[in-house]
Amino acid sequence: MVERTTTSHGVNGRVVVAERPDDIRNVVLVGHSGSGKTTLVDALAVAAGAVPRAGRVEDGTSLSDYDDIEQRQHRSVQLSVVPMGWERVKVNLLDTPGYADFVGELRAGLRAADAALFILSAAAGVEGVSGATLALWEECASVGMPRAIVVTHLDTARADFEDLTATCAQILGGGRSESMLPLHLPVYGPKSADGHRPVTGLIELLTQHVYDYATGERVEMPASAEQREQMAEARNRLIEGIIAESEDETLMDRYIGGEEIDLATLIADLEQAVARGSFHPVLIAAPPPEGARQGLGTVEILDLITRGFPTPAEHPVSATGSGGKPAELACDPDAPLAAEVIRTASDPYVGRLSLVRVFSGTLHADDTVHVCGHGAGDNGDHDADERVGGVSAPFGKQQRPLPQAIAGDIVCVSKLSHAETGDTLSTKDYPLLIEPWSMPDPLLPVAIKAHGKADEDKLSQGLSRLVAEDPTVRLEQNPDTHQLVLWCLGEAHREVALERLRSRFGVQVDVVDHEVALRETFATQASGRGRHVKQSGGHGQFAVCEIDVAPLPEGSGIEFVDKVVGGVVPRQFIPSVEKGVRAQALRGVASGYPLVDVRVTLFDGKAHSVDSSDAAFQTAGGLALREAAATARISVLEPIAEVLVVVSDAYVGPVLGDLSSRRGRVLGTEPVGLGRTAIRSEVPELELSRYAVDLRSLAHGDASFTRAYARHEPMPQQLADNLRAKSGGRG
């Protein structure tokens, strides 16, 4: 690893450049909102000498929360990368949002990283180790990603380090306490009058050193008798845990036999077990005092990252080559290029920026690359050759130019107009496609319309760019309601999407009530007579038709039957009657919703040799259908969704009660492991518009659901009458 001096937007800075993949560590920070991820990133950057002081989200000086939207909302809403150097290793820290609405950014961070730090706030207590945290932990486990836990906010009144560590071992470690143990114990300062207990230092269990951080510098202190006693028991448990997860089968026998295992062997086994993903150390962190250089535990975390976490070469990724043949990517700078766009964004200085993880080969500035993907934005499915603009290292608001990026690194690339999030960049002669990561289905509908004429002209392009940058936003032009609908993950996600439309793409939109595709049908048979006769001088209008209407099974649509005899309706006007009937059915006959599943039979009518016309019989057909509806019982049909809720066992009862209150029919429940239950039900879509928000509140974020259209069925009469009253009989 080397450092180069560069200038970006008038700001001088040191760029950390890795010369080999073995000199890179890509680590994603995950955790619930407010756990302290962003603060920790800044503290680690200060400790590593990347910046002289920690920044703040509020004034835009934080290295990872610098976006205007993040400053206004006082929380992370997007993935950011902060590179720094430690012990001749380049460390790329990926800071992810903790709020559930931005899980797409978190998934992108998991794809780009090779290891994860789970940040848990002691202020949240054991409640912070929620089902959502467990689900994310299991997701990392499924791909063998090494993980460590960092506990923050230990100086709060309700903080209990031992209790939180035990809870982590029980929930995240599956009860295997030997696989999840602290490397350090906190040292507390004197308790203040308000009960505040500042954490001033650490007891390092393996080396048996005590470090004081009270001054903002890591200073070794002699251990007191009380600390030595506290250290002994915890150290023995740690050594036993490391040995249990070690591949050296003779090590436990030696330890049980009373042999003193040397420190170098213990540290080597610890680092191997962490990199293998079988041991998950628990660490402690706190930001440095104002103006200080080292926050509590920052040196220890950086040491673990550089020594215990795997290199990019230990994280293989598969791709598909020409002809659909699988290709294993080698993390080698000399291999063919294979990189993936982790996220895309717009920068006011350089335009479109793509955050890219290079898995194989070397990406140079001004290279021509092959872009391949299955995007949902401007380009749809695409394969195109495109010239790369500049390659740069992201660092807060700055982009620090780089000549190239080798395999294993994460960089920003400018001017890729075709590339979207999840796309693959490869060489022209050897095109590849890396399968994109899975994204959650957005389930909160937001109906929008352009605020004014100027916005209407820019709306299509702005929405396309929004969807290309954020794959968790889905755009729908509803063919039934004719509404433009953005599907989002939650209310916070909705607000950010609308703010991005306004501030980045210059499009102001108004949110309108989301409409559900309701329909009407005849519940009983009826007859109707349509008479359209006008004579106001000149050519008149004359058409009379008589019809019978009968209900049909679901899905039959509109069936038109001609039973006219004797030529009372001339043959050339029978299609006109059908056209008028179908046009009126589309407009509705009672509440203004489309009419479906009926058979309309034309059996009689009258015509005039001069005044009858196509337009007259179209009008008569519509009038006949409306008259038939006036004497029949009309049912309003509402869409029914199949809903599958997966929820923690603790919230099954409240979720079942809530589904019943939404007129839902529960079809069954079944356990799905990890203390969770799947609930299958059918729920009217009218009751699901805010279910993504309400379910999160009901289950404290510990539930998820999917929905799929099942069918339309009659709405309860009282609700249908209320809808008709509101609509005023729009048909």
C-alpha positions in Angstrom: 0.0 0.0 0.0 1.2 3.5 -0.9 -0.1 7.0 -0.4 -0.3 9.6 -3.1 -1.1 13.3 -2.8 -3.8 14.6 -5.1 -6.1 17.6 -5.5 -9.9 17.2 -6.0 -12.2 20.3 -6.3 -9.5 22.4 -4.7 -9.0 20.1 -1.7 -5.6 18.4 -1.1 -5.6 15.0 0.3 -3.8 11.7 0.6 -5.1 8.8 -1.6 -4.5 5.3 -0.3 -3.5 3.1 -3.2 -3.3 -0.7 -2.9 -0.8 -2.5 -5.1 -2.0 -6.0 -4.4 -5.4 -7.5 -3.5 -3.8 -8.9 -0.3 -3.3 -5.3 0.8 -7.1 -4.6 0.7 -9.9 -5.2 3.3 -13.5 -4.4 2.4 -15.6 -4.2 5.6 -19.3 -3.3 5.8 -20.8 -1.7 8.9 -24.4 -2.8 9.6 -26.7 -2.3 12.6 -30.0 -0.7 13.6 -30.6 3.0 13.2 -28.8 5.1 15.9 -26.3 2.4 16.8 -23.4 4.6 16.0 -22.1 3.3 12.6 -21.4 6.7 11.1 -19.8 8.0 14.3 -17.5 4.9 14.4 -16.5 5.4 10.7 -15.4 8.9 11.5 -13.6 7.7 14.7 -11.7 5.0 12.8 -10.7 7.5 10.1 -9.3 9.9 12.8 -7.4 7.0 14.4 -6.0 5.9 11.0 -4.8 9.5 10.3 -7.2 9.9 7.3 -8.7 13.1 8.8 -7.5 15.3 11.6 -10.9 15.3 13.4 -14.3 13.6 13.3 -17.1 15.2 11.4 -20.8 15.7 12.1 -23.8 14.8 10.1 -25.6 18.0 11.0 -23.1 20.3 9.2 -22.2 17.9 6.4 -18.6 17.3 7.6 -19.1 13.6 8.3 -17.2 11.4 5.9 -20.1 9.1 5.2 -23.2 11.2 5.9 -22.5 14.2 3.8 -25.5 14.2 1.4 -27.9 17.2 1.6 -30.8 14.8 2.2 -28.9 13.1 5.0 -28.2 16.4 6.7 -31.9 17.4 6.6 -33.1 14.0 7.8 -30.3 13.5 10.4 -29.7 9.9 9.3 -28.0 7.8 6.7 -30.0 7.1 3.6 -27.4 5.7 1.2 -24.3 3.5 1.1 -21.0 5.3 1.4 -17.4 4.2 1.2 -14.5 5.7 3.3 -11.0 4.4 2.5 -8.1 4.6 4.9 -4.7 3.0 5.5 -3.7 1.0 8.5 -0.5 -1.1 8.9 0.2 -0.8 5.2 -3.3 -2.2 4.4 -6.0 -0.2 2.5 -9.3 -0.5 4.5 -12.5 0.3 2.6 -15.2 0.9 5.2 -18.8 0.7 3.8 -21.3 2.6 6.0 -24.9 1.5 5.5 -28.2 3.0 6.6 -29.7 1.4 9.7 -33.3 2.2 8.9 -35.3 -0.7 7.3 -36.5 1.5 4.5 -33.0 1.6 3.0 -32.3 -2.1 3.1 -31.4 -2.0 -0.7 -28.3 0.1 0.2 -27.4 -2.4 2.9 -27.7 -5.3 0.4 -25.4 -3.4 -1.9 -22.9 -3.0 0.9 -23.0 -6.7 1.6 -22.2 -7.5 -2.0 -19.2 -5.1 -2.1 -17.7 -6.3 1.3 -15.8 -9.3 2.3 -16.5 -9.0 6.1 -19.0 -7.3 8.3 -19.0 -5.4 11.6 -22.3 -5.6 13.4 -22.7 -2.4 15.4 -25.0 -2.8 18.5 -25.9 0.0 20.8 -25.8 -0.9 24.5 -28.3 1.9 25.0 -30.9 -0.2 23.1 -30.1 -3.1 25.4 -31.1 -6.7 24.4 -34.0 -5.2 22.3 -31.3 -4.1 19.8 -30.6 -7.7 19.0 -33.9 -7.9 17.1 -35.3 -10.4 14.6 -34.1 -8.0 11.9 -30.6 -8.2 13.2 -30.8 -12.0 13.4 -32.1 -12.2 9.8 -29.2 -10.1 8.6 -26.8 -12.2 10.6 -28.1 -15.4 9.0 -27.9 -13.8 5.6 -24.2 -13.2 6.2 -23.8 -16.7 7.5 -25.3 -18.2 4.4 -22.5 -16.8 2.2 -19.8 -17.5 4.8 -19.1 -13.8 5.5 -16.8 -13.3 8.6 -18.5 -11.1 11.3 -17.5 -9.3 14.4 -19.6 -7.4 16.9 -18.8 -3.8 18.1 -20.7 -2.6 21.1 -21.3 1.2 21.3 -22.9 3.6 23.8 -21.6 1.7 26.9 -21.7 4.9 28.9 -25.5 5.1 29.0 -27.6 4.4 32.1 -29.1 1.1 31.0 -26.0 -0.3 29.3 -24.9 -3.8 30.5 -22.0 -5.2 28.5 -22.1 -8.7 30.0 -25.9 -9.1 29.5 -25.7 -7.8 25.9 -22.8 -10.2 25.1 -24.7 -13.1 26.5 -27.8 -12.2 24.5 -25.7 -12.0 21.3 -24.3 -15.5 22.0 -27.8 -16.8 22.6 -29.6 -15.2 19.7 -26.9 -14.7 17.0 -24.6 -17.5 18.1 -27.5 -20.1 18.4 -26.6 -20.6 22.1 -23.0 -21.5 21.3 -21.3 -19.0 23.7 -17.8 -20.3 22.8 -18.2 -18.9 19.2 -19.0 -15.3 20.4 -16.9 -13.9 23.2 -15.4 -10.5 24.0 -11.8 -9.7 23.3 -11.9 -6.8 25.8 -13.7 -5.8 28.9 -14.6 -2.1 29.6 -13.0 0.0 32.3 -15.4 2.4 33.9 -14.6 5.8 35.4 -16.2 7.2 38.5 -20.0 7.4 38.4 -21.3 11.0 38.3 -24.2 12.4 40.2 -26.7 11.6 37.4 -25.6 8.0 37.2 -23.4 8.4 34.2 -20.5 5.9 34.0 -18.0 6.9 31.4 -15.9 4.1 29.8 -12.3 5.2 30.1 -10.4 2.2 28.9 -10.1 -1.5 27.9 -8.8 -4.7 29.5 -7.3 -6.6 26.6 -7.8 -10.3 27.5 -5.3 -12.1 25.4 -2.3 -9.8 26.1 -3.6 -9.0 29.6 -2.8 -5.3 29.1 -5.0 -2.5 30.3 -5.3 0.6 28.0 -6.5 4.0 29.1 -8.2 6.2 26.5 -9.4 9.0 28.8 -7.0 11.5 27.2 -7.8 10.5 23.6 -4.5 8.6 23.3 -4.0 4.8 23.9 -1.9 4.6 27.0 -1.0 1.3 28.7 -1.7 1.2 32.4 -0.8 -1.3 35.1 -3.7 -3.6 36.0 -5.2 -3.3 39.5 -5.8 -6.4 41.6 -9.6 -6.1 40.9 -8.9 -5.9 37.2 -6.6 -9.0 37.3 -9.3 -11.0 39.0 -11.9 -9.8 36.5 -9.5 -10.6 33.7 -8.7 -14.2 34.7 -12.1 -15.8 34.3 -13.0 -13.9 31.1 -9.6 -14.8 29.6 -10.0 -18.5 30.3 -13.4 -18.5 28.6 -11.9 -16.6 25.6 -9.0 -19.1 25.2 -11.3 -22.0 25.4 -13.5 -20.5 22.8 -10.6 -19.8 20.4 -9.3 -23.3 20.9 -12.7 -24.8 20.4 -13.0 -23.1 17.0 -9.4 -23.9 16.1 -8.6 -26.5 13.4 -5.7 -27.7 15.6 -7.2 -30.8 17.2 -4.2 -31.2 19.6 -4.5 -27.7 21.0 -7.4 -28.4 23.4 -5.6 -31.5 24.8 -2.5 -29.4 25.4 -4.6 -26.7 27.1 -6.6 -29.1 29.3 -3.3 -30.8 30.2 -2.2 -27.5 31.8 0.2 -26.4 29.1 0.5 -22.6 28.7 -0.4 -21.7 25.1 1.8 -19.0 23.8 0.3 -15.7 22.8 1.4 -15.9 19.2 -0.4 -19.2 18.7 -3.6 -17.8 20.3 -3.6 -14.7 18.2 -2.9 -16.7 15.0 -5.7 -19.1 15.8 -8.0 -16.2 16.6 -7.3 -14.5 13.3 -7.8 -17.8 11.4 -11.1 -18.5 13.2 -12.4 -15.0 12.5 -11.4 -15.1 8.8 -13.1 -18.5 8.5 -16.3 -17.2 10.0 -16.5 -19.7 12.9 -15.6 -17.2 15.7 -17.2 -13.8 16.2 -15.3 -11.6 18.6 -17.1 -8.8 20.5 -15.3 -5.5 20.7 -16.0 -2.1 22.3 -15.9 1.4 20.7 -16.5 5.0 21.6 -15.7 8.2 19.7 -12.6 10.2 20.7 -13.0 13.3 23.0 -13.2 16.6 21.2 -9.9 17.3 19.4 -8.4 13.9 20.4 -7.0 11.4 18.0 -8.0 8.0 19.2 -11.4 6.9 20.3 -11.9 4.0 22.7 -11.3 0.7 20.9 -10.5 2.2 17.5 -6.9 0.8 17.4 -8.2 -2.7 18.4 -10.9 -2.6 15.7 -8.4 -1.6 13.0 -6.0 -4.3 14.1 -8.8 -6.9 13.9 -9.8 -5.7 10.4 -6.3 -5.8 9.0 -5.2 -9.1 10.7 -8.3 -11.1 11.2 -10.6 -10.3 8.3 -10.1 -12.0 4.9 -8.6 -10.4 1.8 -10.7 -10.0 -1.4 -8.9 -13.1 -2.8 -10.7 -15.2 -0.2 -14.2 -14.1 -1.4 -14.8 -15.9 -4.7 -17.6 -14.6 -7.0 -19.1 -16.4 -10.0 -20.2 -14.9 -13.3 -21.7 -16.1 -16.6 -19.6 -15.8 -19.8 -20.5 -16.1 -23.4 -23.0 -18.9 -24.2 -24.2 -18.9 -20.6 -21.1 -20.8 -19.4 -20.2 -20.3 -15.7 -16.9 -18.4 -15.1 -15.1 -18.3 -11.8 -13.5 -14.9 -11.3 -9.9 -14.7 -10.2 -9.0 -11.9 -7.8 -5.9 -11.1 -9.9 -5.0 -7.7 -11.4 -3.7 -9.4 -14.5 -6.9 -11.4 -15.2 -9.7 -10.2 -17.5 -11.8 -7.4 -16.1 -14.9 -8.2 -14.1 -16.5 -5.4 -11.9 -19.9 -4.7 -10.6 -21.8 -1.4 -10.2 -22.8 -1.3 -6.5 -24.7 1.9 -6.7 -25.2 4.9 -9.0 -25.7 8.6 -8.1 -25.6 12.0 -9.6 -22.7 14.4 -8.6 -23.1 18.2 -9.2 -19.4 18.4 -10.5 -18.9 15.3 -12.6 -22.4 14.1 -13.4 -23.3 10.5 -13.1 -21.1 8.5 -10.7 -21.0 4.7 -10.4 -19.6 3.1 -7.3 -17.8 -0.1 -8.6 -16.3 -3.1 -6.9 -13.6 -4.7 -9.0 -13.6 -8.5 -8.6 -11.1 -9.3 -11.3 -8.5 -7.6 -13.5 -7.7 -3.9 -13.4 -9.9 -1.0 -14.4 -8.1 2.0 -15.9 -9.4 5.5 -16.5 -10.5 6.0 -20.1 -10.9 2.2 -20.7 -13.6 1.1 -23.0 -15.6 -1.6 -21.2 -18.6 -3.8 -21.9 -21.7 -2.9 -19.8 -24.2 -5.7 -19.3 -27.3 -5.8 -17.1 -31.0 -6.1 -16.7 -31.9 -2.6 -15.6 -35.3 -1.0 -14.9 -34.3 2.6 -15.6 -33.5 4.4 -18.9 -31.9 1.4 -20.6 -33.8 -1.8 -19.7 -31.9 -5.0 -20.6 -28.7 -3.8 -22.2 -25.4 -4.8 -23.6 -23.2 -1.9 -24.7 -19.6 -0.9 -25.0 -18.9 2.4 -23.2 -15.8 4.4 -22.4 -15.0 4.9 -18.7 -14.4 8.5 -17.6 -12.3 9.1 -14.6 -11.5 6.6 -11.8 -11.5 8.1 -8.3 -11.4 7.2 -4.6 -14.5 8.5 -2.8 -13.8 10.4 0.4 -16.7 12.2 1.8 -17.8 14.9 -0.6 -14.5 14.6 -2.5 -13.5 12.4 -5.4 -9.7 11.9 -5.4 -8.5 10.8 -8.9 -6.8 7.5 -9.4 -5.0 6.1 -12.4 -6.5 2.6 -12.0 -8.3 0.2 -9.6 -7.0 -3.3 -9.1 -9.0 -6.5 -8.3 -10.5 -6.3 -4.8 -10.8 -2.5 -4.7 -13.8 -0.2 -4.6 -13.8 3.0 -6.5 -16.0 5.5 -8.3 -16.2 5.7 -12.1 -17.7 8.7 -13.9 -19.6 9.1 -17.2 -21.0 5.6 -17.5 -24.3 6.7 -19.0 -25.6 3.2 -19.6 -24.5 1.5 -16.4 -27.1 1.0 -13.6 -26.9 -0.5 -10.2 -26.2 -4.2 -10.4 -24.6 -4.1 -13.9 -21.4 -5.8 -14.8 -18.4 -4.1 -16.4 -16.0 -6.4 -18.3 -13.6 -6.3 -21.3 -15.0 -6.0 -24.8 -13.4 -9.3 -25.9 -14.6 -11.3 -22.8 -18.0 -10.1 -21.8 -19.3 -11.3 -18.4 -22.4 -11.0 -16.3 -22.4 -11.2 -12.5 -25.8 -12.2 -11.1 -27.1 -9.2 -9.2 -28.0 -9.5 -5.6 -31.5 -9.9 -4.4 -33.6 -6.9 -3.6 -36.7 -6.6 -1.4 -40.0 -6.0 -3.1 -41.3 -2.5 -2.5 -44.8 -2.7 -1.1 -45.8 0.8 -0.2 -47.7 2.5 -3.1 -47.3 6.3 -3.7 -49.4 7.8 -6.5 -47.9 10.9 -8.0 -48.6 13.5 -10.7 -46.5 16.3 -12.1 -46.9 19.6 -10.2 -47.0 21.8 -13.3 -46.4 21.7 -17.0 -42.7 22.2 -16.7 -42.5 19.3 -14.3 -44.6 17.1 -16.7 -42.1 17.6 -19.4 -39.2 16.4 -17.2 -41.1 13.7 -15.2 -40.4 10.7 -17.4 -36.6 11.3 -17.5 -36.5 12.0 -13.8 -38.4 8.9 -12.9 -36.2 6.8 -15.1 -33.0 8.1 -13.5 -34.5 7.6 -10.0 -35.3 3.9 -10.7 -31.9 3.4 -12.3 -30.2 4.7 -9.2 -32.4 3.0 -6.7 -33.5 -0.6 -7.6 -35.7 -0.7 -4.6 -38.0 1.8 -6.2 -40.5 0.3 -8.7 -42.4 2.5 -11.2 -45.9 1.5 -12.4 -48.3 3.0 -14.9 -51.5 1.4 -13.6 -53.6 0.4 -16.7 -56.8 0.2 -14.6 -56.6 3.4 -12.6 -54.3 5.3 -15.0 -52.3 6.5 -12.1 -48.5 6.8 -12.0 -47.4 4.9 -8.9 -44.0 4.7 -7.2 -43.6 1.6 -5.0 -41.3 2.2 -2.1 -40.2 0.3 1.0 -41.6 2.7 3.6 -42.5 6.3 4.4 -38.9 7.4 4.9 -37.9 5.8 1.6 -40.9 7.6 -0.1 -39.8 10.9 1.3 -36.2 10.4 0.1 -37.4 9.4 -3.4 -39.6 12.4 -3.7 -36.8 14.7 -2.4 -34.3 13.2 -4.9 -36.8 13.9 -7.7 -37.0 17.5 -6.6 -33.4 18.3 -5.6 -31.4 16.2 -8.0 -33.6 15.9 -11.1 -35.5 19.2 -10.8 -39.0 17.5 -10.9 -41.7 18.6 -8.5 -44.5 16.1 -8.0 -47.7 16.1 -6.0 -48.8 13.0 -4.0 -52.4 12.0 -4.6 -54.6 9.3 -3.1 -53.7 5.8 -4.3 -56.6 4.1 -6.1 -57.2 0.4 -6.1 -58.5 -1.2 -9.3 -62.2 -1.9 -8.4 -64.7 -3.3 -10.9 -68.5 -3.8 -11.1 -70.7 -6.6 -12.2 -74.3 -7.5 -12.4 -75.4 -9.7 -9.5 -78.9 -10.3 -11.0 -80.3 -10.4 -14.5 -81.9 -7.3 -16.0 -83.2 -5.8 -19.2 -82.7 -2.3 -20.6 -84.0 -0.2 -23.5 -81.8 2.4 -25.1 -83.6 5.1 -27.1 -81.7 7.9 -28.8 -84.0 10.1 -30.9 -83.1 13.7 -31.7 -84.5 16.0 -34.4 -83.3 19.6 -34.4 -83.3 20.5 -38.0 -81.2 18.9 -40.7 -80.0 15.4 -40.3 -81.6 13.7 -37.2 -80.5 10.8 -35.0 -82.6 7.7 -34.4 -81.7 4.5 -32.7 -83.5 2.1 -30.4 -82.1 -1.1 -29.0 -83.2 -3.6 -26.3 -80.9 -5.8 -24.4 -80.8 -8.5 -21.7 -77.9 -8.6 -19.2 -76.9 -11.7 -17.2 -73.9 -12.3 -14.9 -71.1 -14.6 -15.9 -68.4 -16.4 -13.9 -65.3 -14.5 -12.8 -62.8 -13.8 -15.6 -65.4 -14.0 -18.4 -65.1 -10.3 -19.3 -67.9 -8.8 -21.5 -69.7 -11.2 -23.8 -71.9 -9.7 -26.5 -74.6 -11.9 -28.2 -76.7 -10.9 -31.3 -80.2 -12.4 -31.3 -81.9 -9.8 -33.5 -84.4 -11.3 -35.9 -86.4 -9.7 -38.8 -83.8 -7.0 -39.4 -85.3 -4.6 -36.8 -81.7 -3.5 -36.2 -79.9 -3.4 -39.6 -76.8 -5.7 -39.7 -74.4 -2.8 -40.2 -75.5 -1.2 -36.8 -75.2 -4.3 -34.6 -71.4 -3.8 -34.2 -72.3 -0.2 -33.3 -74.5 -1.3 -30.4 -71.7 -3.6 -29.2 -69.2 -0.8 -29.4 -71.5 1.5 -27.3 -72.1 -1.3 -24.8 -68.4 -1.9 -24.3 -67.6 1.8 -24.1 -70.2 2.2 -21.3 -68.9 -0.9 -19.6 -65.5 0.6 -19.5 -66.9 3.8 -17.9 -69.0 1.8 -15.4 -72.7 1.8 -14.7 -73.1 2.5 -11.0 -69.9 3.7 -9.2 -67.7 4.5 -12.2 -65.6 1.3 -12.1 -65.3 -0.9 -15.2 -68.0 -3.5 -15.7 -66.9 -7.1 -16.1 -68.2 -10.6 -16.3 -71.6 -10.1 -18.0 -73.4 -11.4 -21.1 -75.2 -8.7 -23.0 -77.8 -10.0 -25.5 -79.3 -7.7 -28.1 -82.7 -9.0 -29.1 -84.8 -6.1 -30.4 -84.7 -2.5 -31.6 -85.8 0.0 -34.2 -84.1 2.0 -37.0 -84.8 4.8 -39.4 -83.9 4.7 -43.0 -82.4 8.2 -43.0 -81.7 9.2 -39.4 -80.1 6.0 -38.0 -76.3 6.0 -37.9 -73.3 4.3 -36.3 -73.0 7.1 -33.6 -76.7 6.9 -32.8 -76.7 3.2 -32.2 -73.4 3.5 -30.1 -75.2 6.0 -27.9 -78.3 3.8 -27.7 -76.3 0.8 -26.6 -74.7 2.7 -23.8 -78.1 4.0 -22.6 -79.6 0.5 -22.7 -76.8 -0.8 -20.5 -77.3 2.0 -18.0 -81.1 1.4 -17.9 -80.5 -2.3 -17.2 -78.1 -1.4 -14.4 -80.8 0.8 -12.8 -83.1 -2.1 -12.3 -80.4 -4.7 -11.3 -78.3 -5.3 -8.2 -74.8 -4.2 -9.0 -71.9 -5.7 -7.0 -68.6 -3.8 -6.6 -65.7 -6.2 -7.1 -62.4 -5.6 -5.2 -59.0 -7.2 -5.7 -58.0 -9.8 -3.2 -54.3 -10.4 -2.5 -52.5 -13.5 -1.3 -50.4 -12.2 1.7 -47.6 -14.2 3.3 -46.3 -12.7 6.6 -43.2 -14.0 8.3 -43.0 -12.7 11.8 -41.3 -13.4 15.1 -43.4 -15.8 17.3 -43.8 -13.1 19.9 -46.0 -11.0 17.5 -48.1 -13.8 15.9 -51.1 -12.9 17.9 -51.2 -9.2 17.2 -50.5 -9.8 13.5 -53.4 -12.3 13.3 -55.7 -9.8 15.0 -54.6 -7.1 12.7 -55.3 -9.2 9.6 -58.8 -9.9 10.8 -59.4 -6.2 11.3 -58.5 -5.8 7.6 -61.2 -8.2 6.5 -58.5 -10.8 6.0 -59.0 -14.6 5.9 -56.2 -16.5 7.5 -55.5 -19.7 5.6 -52.9 -21.2 7.9 -49.8 -20.8 9.9 -46.6 -22.8 10.1 -43.2 -22.4 11.8 -40.3 -21.5 9.6 -37.4 -21.8 12.1 -35.4 -19.3 14.1 -38.4 -18.5 16.3 -40.5 -17.3 13.3 -43.9 -18.1 11.9 -45.3 -17.8 8.4 -48.9 -16.7 8.2 -50.8 -17.2 4.9 -53.9 -15.1 4.3 -56.1 -13.4 1.7 -56.7 -9.7 2.3 -58.6 -7.1 0.2 -56.1 -4.8 -1.5 -58.0 -1.8 -0.2 -56.8 -2.7 3.2 -53.1 -3.1 2.2 -52.1 0.4 1.0 -50.2 1.2 4.3 -49.6 -2.4 5.4 -45.8 -2.0 4.9 -45.8 0.8 7.4 -48.4 -0.6 9.8 -46.8 -4.1 10.0 -43.4 -2.7 10.8 -44.9 -0.7 13.7 -47.0 -3.6 14.9 -44.1 -6.1 15.0 -41.4 -3.5 16.0 -39.6 -4.1 12.7 -39.5 -7.9 13.2 -41.7 -9.0 10.3 -41.8 -9.0 6.5 -44.5 -9.8 4.0 -45.1 -10.5 0.3 -48.3 -10.0 -1.7 -49.7 -11.3 -5.0 -52.9 -10.7 -6.8 -55.4 -13.6 -6.4 -58.7 -12.5 -7.8 -61.6 -10.0 -7.7 -64.6 -10.8 -5.5 -67.7 -8.9 -4.3 -67.2 -6.2 -1.7 -69.5 -6.1 1.3 -72.7 -4.2 0.4 -72.2 -1.5 3.1 -68.7 -0.7 1.9 -69.9 -0.7 -1.7 -72.8 1.7 -0.8 -70.2 4.1 0.9 -68.1 4.0 -2.2 -71.0 4.8 -4.5 -72.0 7.7 -2.2 -68.4 9.1 -2.5 -68.2 8.6 -6.2 -71.7 10.2 -6.9 -72.4 7.5 -9.5 -69.5 8.4 -11.9 -70.7 6.0 -14.6 
